Amino acid sequence: MKKITLILLACLAVLVANAQKGSLFIIGGGERSDALMKQMVDVSALKAKDYIIVLPMASEIPDTGYKFFSTQLKKLTNGIAIRNFNFSKHDVNDKKWIDSLAGAKLIYILGGDQNRFMKAVLGTPVYTAIHKAYTNGATIAGTSAGAAVMSKYMITGKHLIDTAARDGFNKLWDKNIEFSEGLGLLQNTIIDQHFIKRNRYARLISSLAAHPALVCIGIDESTAIIIHGNKATVAGDSQVIRLANPQNLQKTPKGLIKFNQAAFGIFTAGDVMLIR
């Protein structure tokens, strides 16, 4: 009886911990329609005293990116404050900024270069503040590079074997995809973006072979997944690809990857998928 009680208490603790977490709104890049952004606003459940913080550190043109985003959001948020926190140009140890970031109801990460973003954030109080906001119920959103950083194992965009290629692949080689540490808001899922538009199937298959225990998701442009707990709901105009569970994964003596089959799904707006 005591053992059963302890198990029930442990399960309850997990449920409480999950209930405290916020949401992720991950956009595959491209055009952001007002309808898609309105869904993001609705998911965030913003109230009059809440505020939005934009993190533009991935972008080469952070001020311009912020301007476009804030102009669009102002039409949809009825006076909610929107702030631009560029930690590439500001002290990452500024307590006032860090406390504000941790208290934001919606944090939005602009697109650009995911490696540039993580260079500015990893190992700093900014990283911790993003996690604190998420744990306290905030929505963490991002587009393009801002989508890639959500994963623990972040695709950098660099090839380790086909070094002359970027999105193109000559063959599906073992250990060709470079990963680095992302934000880790998704511990068991790898995100790829601009997916169908840029034909990144080979990269996602290679990512699955590198991390076969994880779920690999490719989000197309003008499309998003909305994550609560271990489920993701698709929103937007295009499609999302899900790859998982490769069977009999091997590599040849020359280093080519192969497996018999894997879970493969194509999802559109309103569909729900498991991400763990």
C-alpha positions in Angstrom: 0.0 0.0 0.0 2.8 2.4 0.9 4.5 1.6 -2.4 1.3 2.4 -4.4 0.9 5.7 -2.5 4.5 6.7 -3.3 3.9 5.9 -7.0 0.7 8.0 -7.0 2.5 10.9 -5.3 5.3 10.7 -7.9 2.8 10.7 -10.8 1.0 13.7 -9.2 4.2 15.6 -8.9 4.9 15.0 -12.6 1.4 16.2 -13.5 1.8 19.3 -11.4 5.2 20.1 -12.9 3.8 19.7 -16.4 0.8 21.8 -15.6 3.1 24.7 -14.5 4.8 24.8 -17.9 3.7 27.2 -20.6 3.4 26.6 -24.4 5.7 26.6 -27.4 4.6 28.2 -30.7 7.1 27.2 -33.3 6.9 28.7 -36.8 8.8 27.2 -39.8 9.7 30.6 -41.2 8.4 32.5 -44.2 5.4 34.8 -44.2 3.5 35.1 -40.9 -0.2 35.7 -41.6 -2.3 37.8 -39.2 -4.4 34.7 -38.7 -1.3 32.7 -37.6 -0.1 35.4 -35.3 -3.6 35.8 -33.8 -3.4 32.1 -32.9 -0.1 32.8 -31.1 -1.7 35.7 -29.2 -4.7 33.5 -28.2 -2.4 30.7 -27.0 -0.5 33.2 -24.9 -3.7 34.4 -23.2 -2.3 37.9 -22.7 -4.0 40.1 -20.1 -3.9 43.9 -19.9 -0.8 44.0 -17.6 1.2 41.4 -19.5 3.9 42.2 -22.0 5.8 40.7 -24.9 9.6 40.5 -25.2 11.3 40.1 -28.6 14.8 38.5 -28.7 16.4 39.5 -32.0 19.9 38.1 -31.5 19.7 35.6 -34.4 19.0 38.3 -36.9 21.5 40.3 -38.9 19.0 43.2 -38.9 17.6 43.0 -35.4 16.0 46.4 -35.3 14.2 45.9 -38.6 13.0 42.5 -37.6 11.7 43.8 -34.4 9.9 46.7 -36.2 8.1 44.4 -38.6 7.1 42.0 -35.8 5.9 44.7 -33.4 3.9 46.5 -36.2 2.0 43.3 -36.9 1.5 42.4 -33.3 0.2 45.8 -32.3 -2.8 45.2 -34.6 -3.6 42.0 -32.7 -2.9 42.7 -29.0 -4.9 45.8 -28.1 -2.2 47.9 -26.5 -0.1 45.1 -24.9 3.5 46.3 -24.4 6.1 44.9 -26.8 9.8 45.3 -25.9 13.0 44.6 -27.8 15.7 43.0 -25.7 18.9 42.7 -27.8 21.4 40.9 -25.6 24.0 41.0 -28.3 24.3 44.7 -27.6 23.3 44.7 -23.9 24.8 43.2 -20.7 23.4 39.7 -20.2 23.8 40.2 -16.5 21.6 43.2 -16.2 19.2 42.1 -13.4 16.4 44.5 -14.5 16.3 43.1 -18.0 16.7 39.5 -16.8 13.9 39.8 -14.3 11.7 41.4 -17.0 12.5 38.6 -19.4 11.6 35.9 -16.8 8.3 37.7 -16.2 7.2 38.0 -19.8 4.0 36.3 -20.9 5.2 35.9 -24.5 8.8 35.7 -25.6 9.4 35.7 -29.4 12.7 34.7 -31.0 13.3 36.3 -34.4 14.8 34.3 -37.3 18.3 34.6 -38.8 21.1 32.3 -37.6 20.5 29.9 -34.7 24.2 29.7 -34.0 24.4 33.4 -33.6 21.5 33.3 -31.1 22.9 30.5 -29.0 26.3 32.2 -28.9 24.6 35.2 -27.3 22.5 33.1 -24.9 24.1 29.8 -23.9 25.5 29.8 -20.4 24.1 33.2 -19.5 21.3 34.4 -17.2 19.2 34.9 -20.4 19.0 31.2 -21.0 17.9 30.7 -17.4 15.3 33.5 -17.6 13.7 31.9 -20.7 13.4 28.6 -19.0 11.9 30.3 -15.9 9.3 32.2 -18.0 8.4 28.9 -19.6 8.1 27.0 -16.3 5.9 29.8 -15.0 3.4 29.5 -17.9 4.7 31.8 -20.6 4.6 31.1 -24.3 8.0 30.8 -26.0 7.7 31.4 -29.7 10.1 31.6 -32.6 10.4 31.5 -36.4 13.0 30.0 -38.6 16.2 30.1 -36.6 13.9 30.9 -33.6 12.3 27.5 -34.3 15.6 25.5 -34.5 16.8 26.8 -31.1 13.9 25.2 -29.3 15.6 21.7 -29.4 18.2 20.3 -27.1 20.0 19.0 -30.1 20.0 21.9 -32.5 20.7 21.5 -36.2 23.5 24.1 -37.0 23.2 23.9 -40.8 26.7 22.7 -41.2 27.6 19.3 -42.8 30.6 17.4 -41.5 31.1 15.1 -44.4 29.4 16.7 -47.5 31.2 19.9 -46.5 30.5 21.6 -49.9 26.8 21.0 -49.5 24.4 22.9 -47.4 20.8 21.9 -48.0 21.8 19.6 -50.8 23.0 16.0 -50.1 25.0 13.6 -52.3 24.3 10.7 -50.1 22.9 10.0 -46.6 26.1 9.6 -44.6 26.4 8.6 -41.0 27.4 11.5 -38.7 27.1 14.1 -41.5 24.8 16.5 -39.6 26.3 18.9 -37.0 24.3 19.5 -33.9 25.0 21.9 -31.1 23.3 22.8 -27.8 20.0 24.6 -28.2 17.7 26.0 -25.6 16.5 22.5 -24.7 12.8 23.5 -24.3 12.3 20.4 -26.3 14.3 17.6 -24.8 13.1 14.8 -27.1 12.4 16.5 -30.4 14.6 17.9 -33.2 13.1 20.8 -35.2 13.9 21.6 -38.8 12.4 24.7 -40.5 11.5 26.0 -44.0 11.0 22.3 -44.5 9.0 21.5 -47.6 10.0 24.8 -49.3 13.7 24.0 -49.1 13.3 20.2 -49.5 15.1 19.2 -46.3 14.0 15.6 -46.1 17.5 14.3 -46.4 18.6 16.4 -43.5 15.7 15.3 -41.3 16.3 11.6 -42.1 20.0 12.1 -41.3 19.0 13.7 -38.0 16.8 10.8 -37.1 19.6 8.4 -37.9 21.9 10.4 -35.6 19.3 10.5 -32.8 17.0 7.5 -33.3 15.3 7.7 -29.9 14.1 11.2 -30.7 11.2 12.6 -32.8 12.2 14.7 -35.8 9.8 17.3 -37.0 10.0 19.4 -40.2 7.9 22.5 -40.2 7.1 24.2 -43.5 6.9 28.0 -44.0 3.9 29.9 -42.9 3.1 27.0 -40.6 3.5 26.3 -36.9 3.2 23.7 -34.2 1.7 24.6 -30.9 3.1 22.5 -28.1 1.4 21.7 -24.8 3.1 18.9 -22.8 3.9 16.0 -25.2 1.4 17.0 -27.9 1.8 19.4 -30.9 -1.1 20.9 -32.8 -0.5 22.1 -36.3 -1.5 25.6 -37.4 -1.1 27.7 -40.6 -1.1 27.2 -44.3 1.1 24.3 -45.2 2.3 21.0 -43.7 4.4 19.4 -40.9 6.4 16.2 -41.3 7.1 13.8 -38.4 9.7 11.1 -38.5 10.4 8.7 -35.6 11.4 5.2 -34.6 13.7 3.9 -37.3 13.8 0.1 -37.4 17.1 -1.9 -37.8 19.2 1.2 -38.1 22.7 0.4 -39.5 25.6 2.0 -41.3 27.5 0.4 -44.2 31.3 -0.1 -44.1 31.5 3.1 -46.2 29.4 5.0 -43.7 26.0 5.2 -45.5 23.0 5.0 -43.2 20.1 2.6 -43.7 17.1 1.3 -41.9 14.1 -0.8 -42.8 11.3 1.6 -42.0 10.3 4.5 -39.7 7.1 6.2 -38.5 6.3 8.9 -41.1 3.4 11.3 -40.9 2.2 14.4 -42.8 0.0 16.8 -40.8 -2.0 19.9 -41.6 -3.8 22.6 -39.6 -5.8 21.2 -36.7 -4.0 17.8 -36.6 -2.4 16.7 -33.4 0.8 14.6 -33.1 3.0 13.2 -30.3 6.4 14.8 -29.9 7.9 12.3 -27.4 
